[in-house]
Amino acid sequence: PRFSTLSIQHYPTRLLIASVVLQISLEMQDSMLESSGLPSLTRKRTAEQLDTRAEALCEIYEYVVDERGINPESLTVEHVIDLLSEEGILFWRDSRFEASQDVAFSLIGKKRSGATISLIDQEAVAKVPLDFEQFVNFISPVAHIFRKAFSEEFVVPDWPSLVADMTYHFYKAQDNKDGATAQYIPILRDANPERWALSVCSVDGQRFSIGDYDTTFSIQSVSKPVTYGLCLKAEGEEEVDRWIGVEPAGRPFNTQDLDPDTQTPFNASINSGAIMAAGLFASRFPDSTWEQCVDKIRDTWRQLSGENFEIGFSRETFESEKETAYNNFAIAYNLKGRRGLPRDVNIHKMLDVYLGCCSIEMSSEALSVAAATLANGGVCPITGKEVFPSNVVRHVLAETMTCGMYDQSGRFAIEVGLVAKSGVAGALMVIVPNVFGFSTFSPRLNKQGNSVRGLEFCKSLVKSYGVHIFEPLRSGNAGAKVDPRVNGSKDERVGSSRFVWAYQAGDGWAIRLHDIFLYMMVQAACASSEGLSDRMKNVVRSNYELVYRVPLRDTFLEEIIQDVTDPSDMKVLQQLKGERTIPDAFRSVILSALMSVLLADGQINEKEQTFAIEILSLTGMDRCVASMEVDRYIRQLGHCFKEVPTCEIDTETLVELLPNDMVEAQKRGEEGAANLATSEQESPSDEVILLRREVHRLQRKVVNLTHLLHESRQDKTARRKSIAGNFARMSINSKVSAV
């Protein structure tokens, strides 16, 4: 309350308040630090960090209020949560934010009860206004996560683009109706074959789900890596190797064959290896029933999934599987007769634990978090707790990579190149180490027992994303596949500056890339609906200057125009390219400029789209990637129109801020509208129809220019605020020390 009368419109005051709030917080925690046994030097060092922490909190506040254009007087908890949501962070379902949740509840005079928060409480908290002091208290417990989210420092910096691409591949795979449900287990045979779900979770806890993601299903063989991991964690690698091998079997997943040399199962991903792993785990608890053993494994799944989901058990599935488990009984007796069982564990208990693990139920959303935990070296991304040591995870992932997809593992490793484990209920858990994990669920299976849609999704994904474990990301010849760990726009700017420097230094290949770039721009202008008009020449010049930072010589441009007589003729470009591979970084530069030319009139027709895909394919870009990138630009164009529904703008403002040829678009649109009104009084003619199309095109063009003007004004405002903020930072340090 003592800060309520202070103005928080200026950076120095914000810094002052942040410092005082942190000082109060530090004093409250001092006794706790002292009782914990930390030396006084630690507390002193913490106090000296107040200045830095206060400035960091001010930067987060500036992002929320200034850069996102939110009025400080109307700032609420909901604004901050929505910004996190855009980056894939689910505030109310993320254990890392419990301290901030407590602060939010204190603002409405309540206490958080339990891990699950009702929608009513969420809505009540979301409407609470935040002044600067409350904002600091709200974000400071986990300020590092807020900063990573708002500064694009997460492992997937462009989360909205990943979501858009995942959605594209999801619906593409949905059309596949091949395969059938598992016929040998009654409850699986009768499952709804139309179920289709996808969930993704990054190692930073960014999440996205689509389809039937909250539908629970039995995980079946997806349980095998976790049971195997528990054995490795408890028994050690040497002991586990005595009972279970690590080599691909080259046989169906339900084979009764054993390794002829060791009389052990080939690996932990086939039924014999998983049954042995269940026996090894159960043998550690001789006084526990099979249900209690399965509960211990379920608890591990709950930890892997972030402790936020219900990890169930289906007695119906268990009984249904046990009724038809003749082959699994044969495997168990074969193991007992030829190798023996660990600690002479009861064979029926061993089988019940195995079937019980197959009957564990969870949703694709929960399974994706478990996959992300394995991708994160065993540390759950939404709790920060270690479930498995990193050496155990490394061992499990290596074994699953070579054996996890039954007798389709080798083909999957070649075509997809990711760690994956499938189950006959239709689940698929996939791990992209150090980046993200995802899960799919669709009950239709192929003859190898793998989900048809899940496989289709994985194959489609790796055609456009550079996540295959052997993807050549550094060589620049991967077909311009998307690297989810890279911010596309930042990477494009860095790549562009490097090629420009090489061109200016006289590098031969850079000079050739320069010519390829210019030829493609001219061909794109010729292929556009407007043709190579004076205005389109200016668009080419603008894109050239944007990349190469120098004006384009008219004589050079005219020479290239003379060579480009037919936009569909790619002979010159093919000669320039030769046998060299255009680097992926430069392909991104070409893509951006190419779409800028084709979208100069605010629209793109089917012919222009086809041209764009053809010319990008010529650069070596994969056709699937080219198609996705063109679609992305079209979506962005539609988003621009959606955000700027009107095109009311005075000509004087356009004259001041935009080139003359752009102003002509407004004038020609007004003249065309007047001519159209006169012409429509008479019978429609071809001229009237063409005029109507021209007016429609120009009106959309003005909408696009209005959006550009709006962005220009925002950029100027941001620059002014940045300058003011930098000045404030330089002048406030001494005042903070006094505080």
N, C-alpha and C positions, 0 to 999 in steps of 0.2 A: 504493500500500500504506500510506502514512503516514496516509491518511484512513480506513482500514478500521475503526478502532476508534471513530470519531466517530459520534454519533447524527445521523441526517438526518431526524428526525421533525419538526423545527421549521424554520420559514422562515429565521431568522437563520443557523443553521448551514449550510443549503443555500446561502445567499447568500455566506457565507464561503468554502465549498468552490469555488463557481463562480468567485469572484474569483481565488482562488489558481490554479485550473486555467487560467483565461484568462491570468493573469500568466505562468505557465510557458510557455504557448503563444506569448505575445507575445515572450518572451525568445528562444525558438527561431526565431522568424521575423524577429528584429531584424536579423540579419546579411543576410538576404535582402532586406529593405527597404532597407538601406544600400547593398547592391551594385546595387540597381535604380535608384539615383540619387534616391530620394525625400529631401527635406530633413528635417532632424532635427525640425522643427516638426510634420511629418506623423506621425512616430513618437510624439512627445509627445502629440499630440491623440488618437492611437489609445489610448495608455495611459490618458488621462483618461476615455475612454469605457468603461473596464472596469466601473465601477459600474453604468452603465445596461445594459450587455450581460449582466452577471451577473444583474441583476434580471429581465431578459427571459427568460433561460434558466430561472430559477426559476419564472416564470409558466407556461412550457411544461411543466415537470416537475409543477407543481401540477395542471395540466389532466389530464395522463396518469394521475397517481397518485391525486389527491384527487377530481376531478370525475368521472372514469371508474371510480372505485372499485377500482383495482388495488392490491393489497398491495405496498408497496415491496420487501419481501423476496423476492417472487416475480416482480418485473418482469423481462421478457425483451425481446430485440430484436423478437421476434414480436409482442408487444403493441403496440409503436410502429408496426410495419409494418402491422398490421391496422387501426389507427386511421387511417393514411394511406389505406389501401385503401377505407375507408368514404367518404372524400372523393374517390375516383376516382383516387388517385395510385398507380401501379404501381412500387413502390420499386425492384425488381430490374431493371426495364426502362425506367428513366428516367435518362438520362445526367447529369442535374443532381445526382444523389445518389452519384456515383462516389466522392467524398471520404468520405462517410459509409459507403459500402460497404467502402472500404479500412479504416476504423476497425473495422467489424464483423468483417472477416476477421482483423484483427490480434488480436482477442479470442480467436480459436481458433488463433492461431499460424500463420496462412497468409497468402498474398498473393493478391489477385484477379488472375485471368489472363484477359485479353480482355474484350470487351464482353458476351458471353453467359455467364451464370453457370448452372451445372448445378443441377438440382433437389436433388441430394444436398448440394451446398455450401449452397444456400439453407436447407435443413432443418437442417443442422448449425449455421449461424450463428443461425437463428431461436431455437434453444433456449438461447442464451447468456444468462445472467442479467446485469442491468445494475444496478450500484450508482450512486449519484448522480454520482460522478466520471466513470464510464464513460458515463453518460447525457449529460453535458455534452460530452464528447469526441465522442460519436456524432452529436449534432444540431447542434453549433455550426458546422460547415462550411457548412450550408445552413439555418441557424436561421430565416431569413426565410420559407422555404417551409413549415417546420413551423408557424410562428406563423400564417401565412395559412390553413393547413389547419385548425388547431385553433381559430381565432377567426372562422370563416365569412367570410373576406375574399377567397376566390376569386371569379372572375367569376360562377360559378354556386354561390351559397352553400348551396343545398339540393340537393346532388347526388343523394342517395337518391331524392328526389321526381322529379327529372328522369329517373333510371334507370327508376323505376316507370312513368312516363308514356310514355317511349320504348318500353318493353316492351309496353305496352298497344297502342300504335299499330303496333308490329311484328307482333303476332299478328292484329290487325285486318286489316292489308294482306295477310297470308299467305293469307287465304281467297280472294283474287282469283286466278283461274286463267285469265284472259283472255290473249290474245296468243299469239305463237309465237316461236321462236328465229329468228335471222337466217338466211334460206335461201340467200343468194347467196354465202356463204363456207362451204365444206364443214365445216371444223373447228368453226365456230360453230353451224352447223345441227345438228350431232350432240351439242351440249352438253346436260347434264342440266338440263331445264327446272324442276326442283323446287328447285334451289339458291336459298337466300334468306338474306341476311346484312345486318346493320346494325352499324355502328361509329360511335362519337361521340368527339370529342376537343375539349376546351375550349381557349381560348387560354392557360389556366394549366396545361395538361397533364393535366386530369382526363379519364379514359378509361373507356369502356364498350363492350362488344361482345356480340352475341347472334347465334345461328344459325350459318351456315357462314362465320364471319368469318375463319378461317384458310385457307380455300380460295383458291388463286391463280387469276387470270384475266387475259386480255389486256385492257389498258385502252383500246385502240382510240382513239376520238376524245377520250377524257378527256386524252390526251397533248397535245392542241392548245394549251391555255392556257400550258403550261410551255414548249413550244418557242417560242411567240410571245413569252413573257416573256424567254427567253434572247436572242432577237433584239433586243428593246427594250433589254435591259441592255447588250448589246455594241455595238449600232449607234446607239442613240439614237432617240427618237421621230420626229424629222424624217426620218431615212433610212428607217426602216421604213415610214412613211406613203407613201413613193415607190413601194413595192412591194405594200402590202396596205392596203385600206381598213378602215373601222370601221362601216359602215352595214349594217343588216339587209338580207339579200338578197331576202326575200320569195319565195324559190325553194327547191326541195329541196336537201338538203345536198350532193348529188353533181352539181349543175348545172354545165354547162360555160360558162354565161354569165359575162361580165365586165362591169364598170362601163363603160357606153358612152362616158363622157367621159374616163376615165383608162386604160382597158384593163387595169385591175388587178382582182384578186379583191375582192368586196364586203367581206369580213371574214376574220378568221383562224380562224373556227370552222367554215366550210364547207370541203369538200375542196380546192377550188382555193386558198384562202387558206392552208391548212395545208401544202399541197405547196410553195407559194411560200416559206413560213416555213422549211420544211425545206431548201429550196435556199439561202436567205439564210444559214442557220446553216452549212450544209456549205461554202458558198463561202469562209468564213473559214479553212477548214482544207484547202487544196488538196492537201497532201501526205498527208492522212489518208484511210483507206478509209472506206466507209460504215459498216462495223462499229465503227470507232473513233469516228466521229461519234455513233453511237447510244449507245456506251458513255459518252460525255461527258454526254449527256442523261440516261441512266440514273443517272449519279452525282448529277446535280441532283435527281432523284426520291428518291434515297437520302438526301440532305441534307434535303429537304422532309419526309421521313417519319421523321426523327429518328435516322438512322444505326443503327437497331436491327432493321431488316427486310431480308430478302433481296429485292432488286429484280431479277427474272429477265428472261430473254429466251427466247421460244419460236420456235425455228427452224421448227418444224412450222407454227405460225400464219403465220409470214412467208412460207413457201413456198406455203401454202394460199391466202393473200391474193394473192400475186403471180400465181398461175395464173389468177385471175379478175379481175385489175385492169385490164381493158380500158378502162373509163371513166376511170380515173385516168391511164392512159397518154395517152388523148385529151385530158384536161385539161392534162397537162404539155406536150404538143406545142402545144396551143392557146395556153398561156402563152408559150412560146418564140416562136411565130410572131407573136403580136399585141403582146406587151409586151417580150419579151426576158427573160433570166434574170440574176440578180445575179452580177456578176463572171464572166459566161459559164460558170457552173457546169455540169458534165456532167449532162445530163438524167436519165441512168440512176442516177447517184449520188444525185441529188435525190430520185428516186422511191424508191430503196432506203432512204434515211434516213427518208422519210415512212412507208413500210410497216414499217420497223424500229421506229419510235416506237409505231406501233399494236400491235406484237407484244411490247412490254414487259409483263411480268407482275408482279402484286403482289396482296396480299390487301386486303379491305375495311378491315381494321384499319390497315394501312400507309397506305391512301388517305385515311382519316379524319384521320390526323396531318398529311398533306400539305395537306388542306383547312383544318385548324386553322392551319397555318403561313401560308396565304394570308389567313385571317381575322385573323391577328395581324400583318398588315402586312409579311409576308415573313420574320419571325423565328420559327424553329421553337420551339414551346413546351416541348419536352422536351430541347433542347440549348442554347437561348438564343443560337444562331448565326443571323446574318442570311443568308438564301439569296438574297433579292431585295430591292432598295431599295424603300422604301414607294411612291415615285412610279410605279415599274414595276407593282407590285401593284395600285395604284389604276387604272391604265390597263387592265390585263388583266381585272380584275373588272368594270369598266364595260363592256368589249366583250363579256365572257362573259354578263353580265346580259341584254344585248339580243339576243345571237346564239347562245348556248351550247346551246339545246335544239332545234337544227335549225329546221324550219319550224313548230314548236310554241312557239317562244320567247315570242311575245307573249302567248299564252294562259297560259303558265306564269308569266310576270311578273305577270299580273293575279290568277290564282288562288292562287299560292304567294308570289310576290314575293321570291324569294331568288336569289342567284347560283348557277348550277348548270351543270354540263357532263356530258353523257351519252355513252355509248359503245355500239356495237351488240352488244357481248358481254354487255351487261346491267348495266354499272356506272353509277353516278350519284354524282358528287362535288358536294356542296352546301356553300356557305359562308354563315354568318351573321356578317357583319363585326363584329369586336371581341368576339364571344361564343364561338362554337364552329363547328366544321366537322363534317360527317358524310358517310358514304358508305353506299350500299346496293348490293347485287348480286343480280340476278334476271334470268336470260336471256330471259324472255318479253318481247317487244317489241310496241308498238302499231304502227300503220301509218306513223307518223312516225319510227320507229326508237328510241323511248325506252322504258325499262323500265316495264312496266305496274305492277308492285308498287312500284317506286321512286316513281313518280308518285302512286300511291295513298297511300303513307306520307307524302309531302310535303304533300298536300292535307289529310290527316287531322291532321297536326301543326299546321298553321297555323290550323285551326279552333279549337284549344284553346290554342295558344301565340302570344303577341304578337311574332312574329319577322318577319312580313311587313315589307318595307323601308318601307312607307307605313302601318304600323299606327299609329293615333292613341293612343299610350300616355298622353299628357298630358291629353287631353280627358276621360277617364274614361267613354267610351261605346264601348269596344271589346268589350263583351260579357263583361267580367271574364276575359279571356284571361290566361293565366299569363305573367308576365314572368320568364324564367329568371335574370335578373340581380338579382332582388329576393328577399330572404329573406321568405317569406310571413308568418310569425308576427310578425317585427319590423315589417313594413310595415302589418300589420293593427293592431298596437298604436298606431303613429303615426297612422294614419288615424282610428282610434276616438277618440283624444284630441282631434284637431282638430274632429271633429263634435260631441263633447261640449262643447267650449269654445263653439262656435258656437250650440249649443242653449241653453246657460246665458246667452249674451249676447243671446238673443232673436231670432236670425236666423230669418226666416220659413221658408226652405227646410229649415233644420236641424230646426225644430219639426215640419215635415211628415215628414221622415225619421224623427224620433223616433216619431211615431204609426204610420208604416208598420212600423217595427221591432217595436213592441209588438203591433200587430194580427197580424203574422206569427207572433210567438211564441205568441199565444193560439190562433190557428188551428192551429198545429203541435201544441199540447197537445190540442186537440179531435180532431185527426186521429190522434193516437197510439193505440196499442192499449189504453192505460189510460183514455183519455178525460180530461176536465177535472176530475180529482179534486183533493182538497186538496193532495196531494203534488205533482201536476203544476203547480198554481198556485205552489207554493213554488219549483219548478224555474224557472218563468217569472220569478218575483221575483229569484232568484239570478242568472240571466243578465242581467236588466235592471240590477241593481246592479253586476254585473261590468263592464258597458259604461259606464253613466252615473254610477257612483260615489255614488249616492244611493238611499235606499230607495224602492220603488214604492208610491205611495199606494193603499190598498185601494179607495177610492171610484173612483179612475180605472180600476183593473183591473176592477172590477165593471161599470162602464159599458161597457167594451170587450167583456166577456164577453156582455153582453146583446145587443150588435150582431152577435156571431159566433154565429149559430144553426146554420149549416151550414159545415163546414170546406172544402168544395169550392166554396163561393160566394165568388168573388174580386171581387165588385162594389165593396165598400167599398175594398179595396186599389187597385183600378183608378182609383176616384175620387180617392183620396189621391195617387196617383202622377201622375195627369193626363198631360200631354204632356211633362213634364220627364224627363230621363234620370237615373236613380240612378247616382251615381259608382261606378266599379269598386271603389274603396277601401271604400265603405260596403257594397257587395255582399258583400265578404269578411267584414265584421262580421256581416251578416245570416246568411251561410252558417254561420259558426262557432256562433252562438247557435241557429240552426234545428236543426242536427245535434245540438247538446247536448240540446235538448228531445226530439227524436225518439229519441235513444239513451239517454234517462234510465233506461230499464229494462234496459239492457245488450243490447238487440237491436233489429233493424229489419226489418220484414217488407216484402213486395213493394209492398203498398198504401202504406206510409209512404214508400218510396223514390220511387214515382210522384208522391206528393204533394210531396215535397221538390223533385223536378225541375220540377214544374209551377209551384210558387211561386217558385223561383229564376228560371225563365224569365220570369215576370211582372216581375221586377226588371230584365229586359234581359239577363240572363246567357245566353250561347249554350247551347243544349240539350246539345251535345256536352260543353262545359265543365262544365255542371251535373252531367251523368251521371258524368264523370270525378271530380269533387270528391266526390260522394256515395260512389262506389266507394272513394276514398281514405280517407274516414272509416271505412268498413266494414272496410277492410284494417287500419287502425290499431286498431279495436276488436278484431279477431281477434288482432292482435299483443299487445294487453293480456292477453287470455285465455291466450295461449301463454306469456307470461312469468310468469303467476301461475296455475299449474295447480291449486293447492289453495286452499281458502277457510277455513282454520282460523284463527279469530280470536275472541277472547273478547268478550263483550258489554260488559264494563266498559271496555275500550279504546275500543270504538265510542261508548259513552256520553260518554267524555271528549273525543273528537276530532271526532265527527260529529253533525249535527243529529238531534233525536229521531225525526223521521219516517223517517230512514234506518236507525236502530236497529230500528225496527219491521219492516224487511225481514228482518232476521236472525230475530227472534222469530216472525214469521208463517211464515217458511220452516221453522223447527223444528216449529211447531204443524201446518203443512200436511203435513210428512213423517209425523208421528205419525198424523194422521187418514187419510192415504193408506194406511199400513200396515194400519189397521183396516178400511178400506173395501174393500181388495183381497181380503180374505178372503171377501167376498160377491161376487155376480155384478157385473161392471162395469156402471155406469150412466152416463148423461150427466153426473151430478154428479161421479162419480169421474174421468171423463175431464177435465172442466174443472179439478178439483182437482189432477190430475196436471200439467196444463199450468201451473197457477199455481205449484206447487212448483218445476217446472223453470225457470220465469221468475225466481222469487225466488232460486234457487240461483245462476243466472248473474248476477243483480244483485249478490249478495253478493261474487262473484268480482270484479266491476268495482269495488265499493266498497273491497275489499281492496287492489286496485291503486292506487286514489286515496290510501288511507292510506299505502301504501308510498311513493308520490311525496311525500306531505306530510312524512314523516319525512326523506326525502332532502333536501327543500328546507330543513328546519330545520338539518340537519347542514351543508349547504352554506353557509347564512347564518352559522352559528357559525364555520366555517373562513374565510369571507370576512372577518369582523370580526377574527379573530385574525391573518390575513394582513396586513390593513391596518395593524393595530397594530404588527406586526413591521416592516413597511416604514418606518414613522415612526421606529422606535427604532434601526434598524440602520445608518443612513447614516454616522454618525460611526465606527462600528466598521469599516466597509468602507474608509473613508479610511485608518485606521490600518494595515490589511492592505496 
